[in-house]
Amino acid sequence: MIFAALGYSVVTRYQKYREDWRLGAIVISLDRLPIGEFAEFEGDGCEVLARRCGLDPEQAERRNYLRIYEDYRAQHPDAPAEMIFT
C-alpha cells in the first residue's frame, strides 16, 4: 500500500455504514457504527432542520467517533481494541 511505502502504519481502524440524504443545501448523514447510530447535519440552516426533526443542536455530540470509542472502552474494558462489526 502507498501509505506503508511512505512510512505510515495503521494506528486504529473503525467501520461505519453511512447513508447521505440531501434537503436543499443541507446534507444529513446517517451513520451506523458498532456502538450506535448517529446523525450529522451539515450546511446552512442545519440547526433549524435538526430542530424540525426533534433534535436539540445544543445537546449534539461534539466528540469524533474515535474519541467516543475511547470513552466507551474506558467504561467497557472487554470491548475490542478496534471498533469493527463482528
Backbone atoms as SQL, in Angstrom:
CREATE TABLE atoms (id INTEGER PRIMARY KEY, chain TEXT, resi INTEGER, resn TEXT, atom TEXT, x REAL, y REAL, z REAL);
INSERT INTO atoms VALUES
  (1, 'A', 1, 'MET', 'N', 0.837, -1.170, 0.000),
  (2, 'A', 1, 'MET', 'CA', 0.000, 0.000, 0.000),
  (3, 'A', 1, 'MET', 'C', 0.889, 1.243, 0.000),
  (4, 'A', 2, 'ILE', 'N', 0.411, 2.278, -0.588),
  (5, 'A', 2, 'ILE', 'CA', 1.205, 3.505, -0.734),
  (6, 'A', 2, 'ILE', 'C', 1.544, 4.127, 0.620),
  (7, 'A', 3, 'PHE', 'N', 0.611, 4.082, 1.585),
  (8, 'A', 3, 'PHE', 'CA', 0.891, 4.687, 2.887),
  (9, 'A', 3, 'PHE', 'C', 2.031, 3.969, 3.605),
  (10, 'A', 4, 'ALA', 'N', 2.042, 2.652, 3.557),
  (11, 'A', 4, 'ALA', 'CA', 3.133, 1.888, 4.172),
  (12, 'A', 4, 'ALA', 'C', 4.457, 2.223, 3.505),
  (13, 'A', 5, 'ALA', 'N', 4.446, 2.380, 2.183),
  (14, 'A', 5, 'ALA', 'CA', 5.667, 2.736, 1.456),
  (15, 'A', 5, 'ALA', 'C', 6.176, 4.111, 1.865),
  (16, 'A', 6, 'LEU', 'N', 5.268, 4.977, 2.322),
  (17, 'A', 6, 'LEU', 'CA', 5.652, 6.319, 2.774),
  (18, 'A', 6, 'LEU', 'C', 6.042, 6.342, 4.247),
  (19, 'A', 7, 'GLY', 'N', 5.982, 5.176, 4.905),
  (20, 'A', 7, 'GLY', 'CA', 6.390, 5.095, 6.297),
  (21, 'A', 7, 'GLY', 'C', 5.260, 5.169, 7.305),
  (22, 'A', 8, 'TYR', 'N', 4.018, 5.216, 6.826),
  (23, 'A', 8, 'TYR', 'CA', 2.881, 5.266, 7.743),
  (24, 'A', 8, 'TYR', 'C', 2.518, 3.855, 8.195),
  (25, 'A', 9, 'SER', 'N', 1.902, 3.773, 9.372),
  (26, 'A', 9, 'SER', 'CA', 1.382, 2.500, 9.843),
  (27, 'A', 9, 'SER', 'C', -0.018, 2.732, 10.413),
  (28, 'A', 10, 'VAL', 'N', -0.806, 1.680, 10.425),
  (29, 'A', 10, 'VAL', 'CA', -2.165, 1.775, 10.950),
  (30, 'A', 10, 'VAL', 'C', -2.110, 2.005, 12.454),
  (31, 'A', 11, 'VAL', 'N', -2.823, 3.010, 12.914),
  (32, 'A', 11, 'VAL', 'CA', -2.905, 3.306, 14.341),
  (33, 'A', 11, 'VAL', 'C', -4.195, 2.734, 14.905),
  (34, 'A', 12, 'THR', 'N', -5.258, 2.925, 14.190),
  (35, 'A', 12, 'THR', 'CA', -6.554, 2.393, 14.597),
  (36, 'A', 12, 'THR', 'C', -7.437, 2.289, 13.366),
  (37, 'A', 13, 'ARG', 'N', -8.508, 1.531, 13.506),
  (38, 'A', 13, 'ARG', 'CA', -9.467, 1.461, 12.420),
  (39, 'A', 13, 'ARG', 'C', -10.852, 1.275, 13.009),
  (40, 'A', 14, 'TYR', 'N', -11.831, 1.751, 12.274),
  (41, 'A', 14, 'TYR', 'CA', -13.214, 1.545, 12.669),
  (42, 'A', 14, 'TYR', 'C', -14.062, 1.464, 11.423),
  (43, 'A', 15, 'GLN', 'N', -15.228, 0.858, 11.582),
  (44, 'A', 15, 'GLN', 'CA', -16.146, 0.701, 10.471),
  (45, 'A', 15, 'GLN', 'C', -17.403, 1.513, 10.740),
  (46, 'A', 16, 'LYS', 'N', -17.981, 1.998, 9.654),
  (47, 'A', 16, 'LYS', 'CA', -19.288, 2.631, 9.754),
  (48, 'A', 16, 'LYS', 'C', -20.000, 2.448, 8.422),
  (49, 'A', 17, 'TYR', 'N', -21.304, 2.413, 8.515),
  (50, 'A', 17, 'TYR', 'CA', -22.148, 2.409, 7.327),
  (51, 'A', 17, 'TYR', 'C', -22.826, 3.763, 7.285),
  (52, 'A', 18, 'ARG', 'N', -22.777, 4.421, 6.133),
  (53, 'A', 18, 'ARG', 'CA', -23.303, 5.776, 6.025),
  (54, 'A', 18, 'ARG', 'C', -24.299, 5.873, 4.889),
  (55, 'A', 19, 'GLU', 'N', -25.384, 6.583, 5.175),
  (56, 'A', 19, 'GLU', 'CA', -26.336, 6.993, 4.151),
  (57, 'A', 19, 'GLU', 'C', -26.378, 8.510, 4.165),
  (58, 'A', 20, 'ASP', 'N', -26.236, 9.131, 3.010),
  (59, 'A', 20, 'ASP', 'CA', -26.328, 10.587, 2.907),
  (60, 'A', 20, 'ASP', 'C', -27.662, 10.955, 2.278),
  (61, 'A', 21, 'TRP', 'N', -28.310, 11.921, 2.879),
  (62, 'A', 21, 'TRP', 'CA', -29.577, 12.453, 2.392),
  (63, 'A', 21, 'TRP', 'C', -29.409, 13.951, 2.207),
  (64, 'A', 22, 'ARG', 'N', -30.100, 14.518, 1.245),
  (65, 'A', 22, 'ARG', 'CA', -29.982, 15.952, 0.979),
  (66, 'A', 22, 'ARG', 'C', -31.373, 16.575, 0.968),
  (67, 'A', 23, 'LEU', 'N', -31.478, 17.714, 1.638),
  (68, 'A', 23, 'LEU', 'CA', -32.674, 18.534, 1.593),
  (69, 'A', 23, 'LEU', 'C', -32.202, 19.944, 1.301),
  (70, 'A', 24, 'GLY', 'N', -32.346, 20.376, 0.060),
  (71, 'A', 24, 'GLY', 'CA', -31.815, 21.667, -0.344),
  (72, 'A', 24, 'GLY', 'C', -30.305, 21.671, -0.197),
  (73, 'A', 25, 'ALA', 'N', -29.783, 22.641, 0.540),
  (74, 'A', 25, 'ALA', 'CA', -28.334, 22.765, 0.723),
  (75, 'A', 25, 'ALA', 'C', -27.825, 21.986, 1.938),
  (76, 'A', 26, 'ILE', 'N', -28.723, 21.277, 2.611),
  (77, 'A', 26, 'ILE', 'CA', -28.339, 20.569, 3.833),
  (78, 'A', 26, 'ILE', 'C', -28.154, 19.084, 3.536),
  (79, 'A', 27, 'VAL', 'N', -27.055, 18.540, 4.036),
  (80, 'A', 27, 'VAL', 'CA', -26.795, 17.114, 3.918),
  (81, 'A', 27, 'VAL', 'C', -26.942, 16.497, 5.303),
  (82, 'A', 28, 'ILE', 'N', -27.727, 15.432, 5.359),
  (83, 'A', 28, 'ILE', 'CA', -27.902, 14.679, 6.597),
  (84, 'A', 28, 'ILE', 'C', -27.249, 13.321, 6.379),
  (85, 'A', 29, 'SER', 'N', -26.267, 13.018, 7.199),
  (86, 'A', 29, 'SER', 'CA', -25.576, 11.728, 7.117),
  (87, 'A', 29, 'SER', 'C', -26.042, 10.867, 8.282),
  (88, 'A', 30, 'LEU', 'N', -26.541, 9.683, 7.956),
  (89, 'A', 30, 'LEU', 'CA', -26.947, 8.723, 8.972),
  (90, 'A', 30, 'LEU', 'C', -25.869, 7.661, 9.048),
  (91, 'A', 31, 'ASP', 'N', -25.212, 7.565, 10.183),
  (92, 'A', 31, 'ASP', 'CA', -24.097, 6.634, 10.373),
  (93, 'A', 31, 'ASP', 'C', -24.486, 5.539, 11.355),
  (94, 'A', 32, 'ARG', 'N', -24.154, 4.315, 11.000),
  (95, 'A', 32, 'ARG', 'CA', -24.329, 3.171, 11.901),
  (96, 'A', 32, 'ARG', 'C', -22.946, 2.624, 12.208),
  (97, 'A', 33, 'LEU', 'N', -22.601, 2.610, 13.493),
  (98, 'A', 33, 'LEU', 'CA', -21.325, 2.094, 13.970),
  (99, 'A', 33, 'LEU', 'C', -21.597, 0.941, 14.931),
  (100, 'A', 34, 'PRO', 'N', -20.584, 0.163, 15.251),
  (101, 'A', 34, 'PRO', 'CA', -20.801, -0.938, 16.197),
  (102, 'A', 34, 'PRO', 'C', -21.323, -0.489, 17.564),
  (103, 'A', 35, 'ILE', 'N', -21.145, 0.768, 17.914),
  (104, 'A', 35, 'ILE', 'CA', -21.587, 1.236, 19.232),
  (105, 'A', 35, 'ILE', 'C', -22.825, 2.115, 19.181),
  (106, 'A', 36, 'GLY', 'N', -23.436, 2.285, 18.008),
  (107, 'A', 36, 'GLY', 'CA', -24.648, 3.091, 17.958),
  (108, 'A', 36, 'GLY', 'C', -24.881, 3.743, 16.612),
  (109, 'A', 37, 'GLU', 'N', -25.945, 4.501, 16.565),
  (110, 'A', 37, 'GLU', 'CA', -26.328, 5.214, 15.352),
  (111, 'A', 37, 'GLU', 'C', -26.270, 6.712, 15.612),
  (112, 'A', 38, 'PHE', 'N', -25.834, 7.450, 14.594),
  (113, 'A', 38, 'PHE', 'CA', -25.617, 8.884, 14.719),
  (114, 'A', 38, 'PHE', 'C', -26.137, 9.591, 13.475),
  (115, 'A', 39, 'ALA', 'N', -26.543, 10.836, 13.634),
  (116, 'A', 39, 'ALA', 'CA', -26.961, 11.673, 12.513),
  (117, 'A', 39, 'ALA', 'C', -26.105, 12.931, 12.516),
  (118, 'A', 40, 'GLU', 'N', -25.609, 13.292, 11.346),
  (119, 'A', 40, 'GLU', 'CA', -24.830, 14.520, 11.193),
  (120, 'A', 40, 'GLU', 'C', -25.578, 15.436, 10.229),
  (121, 'A', 41, 'PHE', 'N', -25.776, 16.668, 10.641),
  (122, 'A', 41, 'PHE', 'CA', -26.431, 17.671, 9.807),
  (123, 'A', 41, 'PHE', 'C', -25.371, 18.684, 9.400),
  (124, 'A', 42, 'GLU', 'N', -25.241, 18.941, 8.112),
  (125, 'A', 42, 'GLU', 'CA', -24.241, 19.900, 7.632),
  (126, 'A', 42, 'GLU', 'C', -24.858, 20.817, 6.591),
  (127, 'A', 43, 'GLY', 'N', -24.508, 22.094, 6.679),
  (128, 'A', 43, 'GLY', 'CA', -24.955, 23.076, 5.703),
  (129, 'A', 43, 'GLY', 'C', -25.671, 24.234, 6.373),
  (130, 'A', 44, 'ASP', 'N', -25.879, 25.301, 5.608),
  (131, 'A', 44, 'ASP', 'CA', -26.578, 26.472, 6.134),
  (132, 'A', 44, 'ASP', 'C', -27.999, 26.105, 6.510),
  (133, 'A', 45, 'GLY', 'N', -28.375, 26.415, 7.724),
  (134, 'A', 45, 'GLY', 'CA', -29.714, 26.112, 8.208),
  (135, 'A', 45, 'GLY', 'C', -29.857, 24.741, 8.822),
  (136, 'A', 46, 'CYS', 'N', -28.746, 24.056, 9.031),
  (137, 'A', 46, 'CYS', 'CA', -28.839, 22.687, 9.540),
  (138, 'A', 46, 'CYS', 'C', -29.411, 22.638, 10.952),
  (139, 'A', 47, 'GLU', 'N', -29.165, 23.663, 11.762),
  (140, 'A', 47, 'GLU', 'CA', -29.715, 23.649, 13.116),
  (141, 'A', 47, 'GLU', 'C', -31.233, 23.770, 13.094),
  (142, 'A', 48, 'VAL', 'N', -31.755, 24.564, 12.169),
  (143, 'A', 48, 'VAL', 'CA', -33.205, 24.703, 12.031),
  (144, 'A', 48, 'VAL', 'C', -33.809, 23.366, 11.631),
  (145, 'A', 49, 'LEU', 'N', -33.186, 22.690, 10.674),
  (146, 'A', 49, 'LEU', 'CA', -33.684, 21.398, 10.227),
  (147, 'A', 49, 'LEU', 'C', -33.590, 20.356, 11.339),
  (148, 'A', 50, 'ALA', 'N', -32.505, 20.378, 12.097),
  (149, 'A', 50, 'ALA', 'CA', -32.363, 19.439, 13.212),
  (150, 'A', 50, 'ALA', 'C', -33.510, 19.628, 14.202),
  (151, 'A', 51, 'ARG', 'N', -33.845, 20.869, 14.494),
  (152, 'A', 51, 'ARG', 'CA', -34.958, 21.142, 15.404),
  (153, 'A', 51, 'ARG', 'C', -36.275, 20.634, 14.816),
  (154, 'A', 52, 'ARG', 'N', -36.472, 20.828, 13.515),
  (155, 'A', 52, 'ARG', 'CA', -37.689, 20.315, 12.858),
  (156, 'A', 52, 'ARG', 'C', -37.778, 18.797, 12.973),
  (157, 'A', 53, 'CYS', 'N', -36.630, 18.136, 13.081),
  (158, 'A', 53, 'CYS', 'CA', -36.583, 16.681, 13.239),
  (159, 'A', 53, 'CYS', 'C', -36.678, 16.256, 14.698),
  (160, 'A', 54, 'GLY', 'N', -36.851, 17.234, 15.598),
  (161, 'A', 54, 'GLY', 'CA', -36.999, 16.915, 17.009),
  (162, 'A', 54, 'GLY', 'C', -35.693, 16.797, 17.768),
  (163, 'A', 55, 'LEU', 'N', -34.611, 17.285, 17.185),
  (164, 'A', 55, 'LEU', 'CA', -33.295, 17.219, 17.830),
  (165, 'A', 55, 'LEU', 'C', -32.892, 18.598, 18.338),
  (166, 'A', 56, 'ASP', 'N', -32.184, 18.620, 19.435),
  (167, 'A', 56, 'ASP', 'CA', -31.706, 19.872, 20.016),
  (168, 'A', 56, 'ASP', 'C', -30.221, 20.026, 19.703),
  (169, 'A', 57, 'PRO', 'N', -29.854, 20.971, 18.837),
  (170, 'A', 57, 'PRO', 'CA', -28.435, 21.161, 18.496),
  (171, 'A', 57, 'PRO', 'C', -27.550, 21.437, 19.701),
  (172, 'A', 58, 'GLU', 'N', -28.112, 21.994, 20.764),
  (173, 'A', 58, 'GLU', 'CA', -27.329, 22.261, 21.975),
  (174, 'A', 58, 'GLU', 'C', -26.921, 20.956, 22.672),
  (175, 'A', 59, 'GLN', 'N', -27.640, 19.882, 22.408),
  (176, 'A', 59, 'GLN', 'CA', -27.341, 18.590, 23.010),
  (177, 'A', 59, 'GLN', 'C', -26.535, 17.696, 22.065),
  (178, 'A', 60, 'ALA', 'N', -26.064, 18.242, 20.960),
  (179, 'A', 60, 'ALA', 'CA', -25.348, 17.454, 19.953),
  (180, 'A', 60, 'ALA', 'C', -24.043, 16.895, 20.509),
  (181, 'A', 61, 'GLU', 'N', -23.709, 15.725, 20.045),
  (182, 'A', 61, 'GLU', 'CA', -22.430, 15.089, 20.399),
  (183, 'A', 61, 'GLU', 'C', -21.317, 15.843, 19.671),
  (184, 'A', 62, 'ARG', 'N', -20.317, 16.278, 20.395),
  (185, 'A', 62, 'ARG', 'CA', -19.223, 17.054, 19.799),
  (186, 'A', 62, 'ARG', 'C', -17.952, 16.225, 19.596),
  (187, 'A', 63, 'ARG', 'N', -17.881, 15.060, 20.237),
  (188, 'A', 63, 'ARG', 'CA', -16.691, 14.222, 20.097),
  (189, 'A', 63, 'ARG', 'C', -16.710, 13.506, 18.742),
  (190, 'A', 64, 'ASN', 'N', -15.522, 13.237, 18.199),
  (191, 'A', 64, 'ASN', 'CA', -15.460, 12.430, 16.982),
  (192, 'A', 64, 'ASN', 'C', -15.615, 10.960, 17.352),
  (193, 'A', 65, 'TYR', 'N', -15.791, 10.108, 16.335),
  (194, 'A', 65, 'TYR', 'CA', -16.077, 8.698, 16.599),
  (195, 'A', 65, 'TYR', 'C', -14.946, 7.998, 17.343),
  (196, 'A', 66, 'LEU', 'N', -13.722, 8.346, 17.045),
  (197, 'A', 66, 'LEU', 'CA', -12.604, 7.704, 17.741),
  (198, 'A', 66, 'LEU', 'C', -12.600, 8.060, 19.225),
  (199, 'A', 67, 'ARG', 'N', -12.897, 9.311, 19.523),
  (200, 'A', 67, 'ARG', 'CA', -12.950, 9.734, 20.940),
  (201, 'A', 67, 'ARG', 'C', -14.127, 9.075, 21.653),
  (202, 'A', 68, 'ILE', 'N', -15.264, 8.977, 20.967),
  (203, 'A', 68, 'ILE', 'CA', -16.423, 8.305, 21.557),
  (204, 'A', 68, 'ILE', 'C', -16.050, 6.866, 21.906),
  (205, 'A', 69, 'TYR', 'N', -15.334, 6.208, 20.995),
  (206, 'A', 69, 'TYR', 'CA', -14.972, 4.816, 21.243),
  (207, 'A', 69, 'TYR', 'C', -13.929, 4.690, 22.353),
  (208, 'A', 70, 'GLU', 'N', -12.996, 5.618, 22.411),
  (209, 'A', 70, 'GLU', 'CA', -12.032, 5.607, 23.522),
  (210, 'A', 70, 'GLU', 'C', -12.765, 5.696, 24.862),
  (211, 'A', 71, 'ASP', 'N', -13.728, 6.594, 24.944),
  (212, 'A', 71, 'ASP', 'CA', -14.500, 6.743, 26.182),
  (213, 'A', 71, 'ASP', 'C', -15.335, 5.492, 26.452),
  (214, 'A', 72, 'TYR', 'N', -15.888, 4.907, 25.405),
  (215, 'A', 72, 'TYR', 'CA', -16.658, 3.666, 25.542),
  (216, 'A', 72, 'TYR', 'C', -15.775, 2.552, 26.095),
  (217, 'A', 73, 'ARG', 'N', -14.569, 2.425, 25.546),
  (218, 'A', 73, 'ARG', 'CA', -13.645, 1.375, 26.012),
  (219, 'A', 73, 'ARG', 'C', -13.227, 1.595, 27.458),
  (220, 'A', 74, 'ALA', 'N', -13.132, 2.844, 27.866),
  (221, 'A', 74, 'ALA', 'CA', -12.785, 3.117, 29.266),
  (222, 'A', 74, 'ALA', 'C', -13.870, 2.576, 30.202),
  (223, 'A', 75, 'GLN', 'N', -15.117, 2.594, 29.738),
  (224, 'A', 75, 'GLN', 'CA', -16.226, 2.081, 30.538),
  (225, 'A', 75, 'GLN', 'C', -16.475, 0.590, 30.304),
  (226, 'A', 76, 'HIS', 'N', -15.965, 0.072, 29.183),
  (227, 'A', 76, 'HIS', 'CA', -16.160, -1.343, 28.825),
  (228, 'A', 76, 'HIS', 'C', -14.801, -1.950, 28.482),
  (229, 'A', 77, 'PRO', 'N', -14.003, -2.295, 29.470),
  (230, 'A', 77, 'PRO', 'CA', -12.637, -2.761, 29.228),
  (231, 'A', 77, 'PRO', 'C', -12.541, -4.031, 28.371),
  (232, 'A', 78, 'ASP', 'N', -13.632, -4.791, 28.283),
  (233, 'A', 78, 'ASP', 'CA', -13.620, -6.005, 27.463),
  (234, 'A', 78, 'ASP', 'C', -13.912, -5.731, 25.988),
  (235, 'A', 79, 'ALA', 'N', -14.204, -4.478, 25.651),
  (236, 'A', 79, 'ALA', 'CA', -14.508, -4.135, 24.254),
  (237, 'A', 79, 'ALA', 'C', -13.258, -4.332, 23.397),
  (238, 'A', 80, 'PRO', 'N', -13.453, -4.708, 22.132),
  (239, 'A', 80, 'PRO', 'CA', -12.293, -4.903, 21.256),
  (240, 'A', 80, 'PRO', 'C', -11.515, -3.603, 21.052),
  (241, 'A', 81, 'ALA', 'N', -10.246, -3.730, 20.727),
  (242, 'A', 81, 'ALA', 'CA', -9.382, -2.567, 20.516),
  (243, 'A', 81, 'ALA', 'C', -9.836, -1.733, 19.323),
  (244, 'A', 82, 'GLU', 'N', -10.406, -2.400, 18.317),
  (245, 'A', 82, 'GLU', 'CA', -10.868, -1.696, 17.120),
  (246, 'A', 82, 'GLU', 'C', -12.384, -1.735, 17.066),
  (247, 'A', 83, 'MET', 'N', -12.962, -0.649, 16.588),
  (248, 'A', 83, 'MET', 'CA', -14.421, -0.541, 16.517),
  (249, 'A', 83, 'MET', 'C', -14.872, -1.083, 15.161),
  (250, 'A', 84, 'ILE', 'N', -15.024, -2.394, 15.105),
  (251, 'A', 84, 'ILE', 'CA', -15.422, -3.037, 13.858),
  (252, 'A', 84, 'ILE', 'C', -16.618, -3.957, 14.129),
  (253, 'A', 85, 'PHE', 'N', -17.418, -4.172, 13.100),
  (254, 'A', 85, 'PHE', 'CA', -18.550, -5.079, 13.221),
  (255, 'A', 85, 'PHE', 'C', -18.020, -6.517, 13.234),
  (256, 'A', 86, 'THR', 'N', -18.589, -7.336, 14.081),
  (257, 'A', 86, 'THR', 'CA', -18.168, -8.736, 14.123),
  (258, 'A', 86, 'THR', 'C', -19.260, -9.638, 13.611);
